[in-house]
């Protein structure tokens, strides 16, 4: 039970959808679903649910951010095996590409990365920058369907009510329109793209996330559901 799942549950009810809340790590064997199930699930258990429901989950390639044109990311980002990251001797922001197996933070050196992970594990290594504000954008067919500010100077904006200014909204949508219209950028039909302002640099993409497991923060839950409809597709039999 999370605020996000409760909000989506209520929105699905308003739309007349049938809702099933799973209380185990995978659906029961006799579980029946409609022809077009919509999945919202944590990343660690997502593969189990996808397999049980016959779904293919849309997920960003691990090298998506390093391959993003520099004009949209405004910082050095590299993909490397954990064994190489451990050799770094200066502060870098280090994270797994598509999960939360270890904390995504600034490490003073690669030696500080937790030791219990495989050396061939891919990680993203970024130069350290200061984000003034970060927005979550749920995207469908290369168009922003709903968005909200989720971090301001590193602090989650839940207590502040996810409030943003008209200027920020205008700048965000202008920036995102450029990103989403660029044919060089590969995007699935339904996804989440986070964007924000890097201090002394400007607007940039934070990262891309799988829509089926992303927090919705202050986004419109009904619009989120519309994106989630296309974030997992039926496997061909």
C-alpha positions as CSV (number, residue, x, y, z in Angstrom):
1,X,0.0,0.0,0.0
2,X,1.5,3.3,-1.1
3,X,0.1,6.7,-1.9
4,X,0.8,6.1,-5.6
5,X,-0.9,2.7,-5.7
6,X,-3.9,4.1,-3.8
7,X,-4.2,7.1,-6.2
8,X,-4.0,4.8,-9.2
9,X,-6.6,2.4,-7.6
10,X,-9.0,5.3,-7.1
11,X,-8.4,6.6,-10.7
12,X,-9.0,3.2,-12.2
13,X,-12.3,2.9,-10.3
14,X,-13.4,6.3,-11.6
15,X,-12.6,5.1,-15.2
16,X,-14.6,1.9,-14.6
17,X,-11.6,-0.4,-14.7
18,X,-11.4,-3.7,-12.7
19,X,-8.6,-3.6,-10.2
20,X,-6.8,-6.4,-8.5
21,X,-4.2,-5.7,-5.7
22,X,-1.6,-8.4,-5.5
23,X,-0.4,-9.3,-2.0
24,X,2.3,-11.8,-3.1
25,X,5.4,-11.7,-5.3
26,X,3.5,-13.2,-8.2
27,X,-0.1,-13.8,-9.2
28,X,-1.8,-17.0,-8.0
29,X,-1.9,-19.8,-10.6
30,X,-5.6,-19.5,-11.1
31,X,-5.6,-15.8,-11.5
32,X,-7.6,-14.6,-14.5
33,X,-7.0,-11.2,-16.3
34,X,-8.7,-9.3,-19.1
35,X,-7.2,-9.3,-22.6
36,X,-5.3,-6.0,-21.9
37,X,-4.0,-6.1,-18.4
38,X,-2.4,-2.9,-17.1
39,X,0.5,-3.5,-14.7
40,X,1.9,-1.2,-12.0
41,X,4.6,-3.0,-9.9
42,X,8.0,-2.6,-8.3
43,X,11.0,-3.3,-10.4
44,X,12.3,-6.2,-8.3
45,X,9.0,-8.2,-8.8
46,X,8.1,-6.9,-12.2
47,X,9.6,-9.8,-14.2
48,X,7.7,-12.4,-12.2
49,X,4.4,-10.7,-12.8
50,X,5.2,-10.1,-16.5
51,X,6.0,-13.8,-17.0
52,X,2.8,-14.9,-15.2
53,X,0.6,-12.5,-17.1
54,X,2.3,-13.1,-20.5
55,X,3.5,-9.5,-20.8
56,X,6.6,-7.8,-22.3
57,X,7.7,-4.9,-20.2
58,X,9.0,-1.7,-21.9
59,X,12.3,-0.7,-20.3
60,X,15.0,1.8,-21.3
61,X,18.2,0.3,-22.7
62,X,21.0,0.5,-20.2
63,X,23.0,2.8,-22.4
64,X,20.2,5.2,-23.2
65,X,21.4,8.1,-21.1
66,X,25.1,7.9,-22.3
67,X,23.9,7.9,-25.9
68,X,21.6,10.9,-25.4
69,X,23.0,13.9,-27.3
70,X,25.1,16.0,-25.0
71,X,22.9,19.1,-25.6
72,X,20.1,17.3,-23.7
73,X,22.1,15.8,-20.8
74,X,24.7,18.6,-20.3
75,X,27.0,16.4,-18.3
76,X,29.4,13.5,-18.9
77,X,27.6,10.1,-18.4
78,X,29.3,6.8,-19.1
79,X,28.3,3.1,-18.9
80,X,30.9,0.8,-17.5
81,X,31.2,-2.5,-15.6
82,X,31.3,-2.3,-11.9
83,X,34.9,-3.5,-11.9
84,X,35.9,-0.4,-13.8
85,X,33.8,1.9,-11.6
86,X,35.5,0.6,-8.5
87,X,38.8,2.0,-9.9
88,X,37.5,5.6,-9.9
89,X,39.5,7.8,-7.5
90,X,37.3,11.0,-7.6
91,X,33.7,11.8,-6.7
92,X,31.1,10.5,-9.2
93,X,27.4,9.9,-9.2
94,X,27.0,6.2,-9.7
95,X,23.8,4.1,-10.1
96,X,22.5,0.9,-11.7
97,X,20.8,1.8,-15.0
98,X,17.3,0.4,-14.4
99,X,16.9,-0.8,-10.9
100,X,17.7,0.1,-7.3
101,X,20.0,-2.7,-6.4
102,X,22.3,-0.2,-4.6
103,X,21.9,3.5,-3.7
104,X,22.2,6.0,-6.5
105,X,24.4,8.7,-4.8
106,X,27.6,10.5,-5.2
107,X,30.5,8.2,-4.1
108,X,33.8,9.8,-3.1
109,X,35.5,7.0,-5.0
110,X,34.6,3.7,-6.6
111,X,35.9,1.9,-3.5
112,X,32.7,3.0,-1.6
113,X,30.4,1.1,-3.9
114,X,28.8,-1.8,-2.0
115,X,30.9,-5.0,-2.4
116,X,28.2,-7.7,-2.8
117,X,27.6,-7.1,-6.5
118,X,29.0,-8.9,-9.5
119,X,32.0,-7.1,-11.1
120,X,30.5,-7.4,-14.6
121,X,27.3,-5.5,-13.5
122,X,26.7,-2.4,-15.7
123,X,26.6,0.9,-13.9
124,X,26.1,4.5,-15.0
125,X,28.8,6.9,-13.9
126,X,28.1,10.7,-14.1
127,X,30.0,13.8,-13.3
128,X,28.7,15.5,-10.2
129,X,26.2,18.3,-10.9
130,X,23.7,20.2,-8.8
131,X,20.1,19.9,-9.8
132,X,18.0,22.9,-8.8
133,X,14.7,21.2,-9.7
134,X,13.6,17.9,-11.2
135,X,10.3,17.1,-13.0
136,X,8.7,13.7,-13.7
137,X,7.0,13.4,-17.1
138,X,4.8,10.5,-18.1
139,X,5.1,10.3,-21.9
140,X,2.9,8.6,-24.5
141,X,3.5,8.7,-28.2
142,X,6.3,11.2,-27.7
143,X,3.9,13.7,-25.9
144,X,3.9,14.6,-22.2
145,X,0.6,13.5,-20.8
146,X,1.1,14.6,-17.2
147,X,4.0,15.9,-15.1
148,X,4.9,17.2,-11.7
149,X,7.9,18.6,-9.8
150,X,9.3,15.9,-7.5
151,X,12.6,17.3,-6.3
152,X,13.6,20.8,-5.5
153,X,17.3,21.2,-4.4
154,X,17.4,17.5,-3.6
155,X,14.2,17.5,-1.4
156,X,11.1,15.5,-2.3
157,X,8.2,18.0,-2.8
158,X,5.4,15.9,-1.3
159,X,4.9,18.1,1.8
160,X,5.1,21.2,-0.4
161,X,2.3,19.8,-2.6
162,X,4.4,19.4,-5.8
163,X,3.9,23.1,-6.6
164,X,5.7,24.7,-9.6
165,X,5.6,28.1,-11.2
166,X,4.1,29.0,-14.6
167,X,7.6,29.9,-15.8
168,X,8.9,26.5,-14.8
169,X,6.0,24.8,-16.6
170,X,6.5,26.7,-19.8
171,X,10.3,26.1,-19.8
172,X,9.8,22.4,-19.0
173,X,7.3,21.8,-21.8
174,X,9.4,23.8,-24.3
175,X,12.5,21.7,-23.4
176,X,10.6,18.4,-23.5
177,X,9.0,19.2,-26.9
178,X,12.5,19.5,-28.3
179,X,13.6,16.2,-26.8
180,X,10.6,14.3,-27.8
181,X,10.7,15.7,-31.4
182,X,14.3,14.8,-32.0
183,X,14.4,11.7,-34.2
184,X,17.9,10.8,-32.9
185,X,16.3,9.9,-29.5
186,X,14.9,6.4,-29.3
187,X,11.9,6.1,-27.0
188,X,9.2,3.4,-26.5
189,X,5.6,4.3,-26.9
190,X,5.0,4.7,-23.2
191,X,7.7,5.8,-20.8
192,X,8.8,8.3,-18.1
193,X,11.4,10.9,-18.8
194,X,12.7,13.0,-15.9
195,X,14.0,16.5,-16.7
196,X,15.3,19.4,-14.7
197,X,17.6,22.4,-14.3
198,X,21.3,21.8,-13.6
199,X,22.8,24.8,-11.7
200,X,24.8,27.1,-14.0
201,X,24.0,24.9,-17.0
202,X,20.3,24.8,-17.8
203,X,17.6,22.4,-18.7
204,X,18.6,18.7,-19.1
205,X,17.3,15.2,-19.1
206,X,17.8,13.4,-15.7
207,X,17.1,9.9,-17.0
208,X,14.4,7.7,-18.6
209,X,12.4,5.2,-16.4
210,X,10.0,2.4,-17.1
211,X,6.5,3.8,-16.7
212,X,5.1,0.6,-15.1
213,X,7.3,1.0,-12.0
214,X,7.7,4.8,-11.7
215,X,6.4,6.9,-8.8
216,X,3.7,9.3,-9.9
217,X,4.3,12.0,-7.3
218,X,1.9,14.8,-8.1
219,X,1.0,13.6,-11.6
220,X,-2.6,13.2,-12.7
221,X,-3.3,9.5,-11.9
222,X,-5.9,9.1,-14.7
223,X,-3.3,10.3,-17.3
224,X,-0.7,8.0,-15.7
225,X,-3.0,5.1,-16.2
226,X,-3.4,6.0,-19.9
227,X,0.4,5.8,-20.2
228,X,0.5,2.5,-18.3
229,X,-1.9,1.0,-20.7
230,X,0.9,0.8,-23.3
231,X,3.9,0.2,-21.0
232,X,3.5,-3.5,-21.0
233,X,2.2,-5.5,-24.1
234,X,1.0,-9.0,-24.6
235,X,3.6,-11.5,-25.8
236,X,2.8,-13.1,-29.1
237,X,1.8,-16.7,-28.8
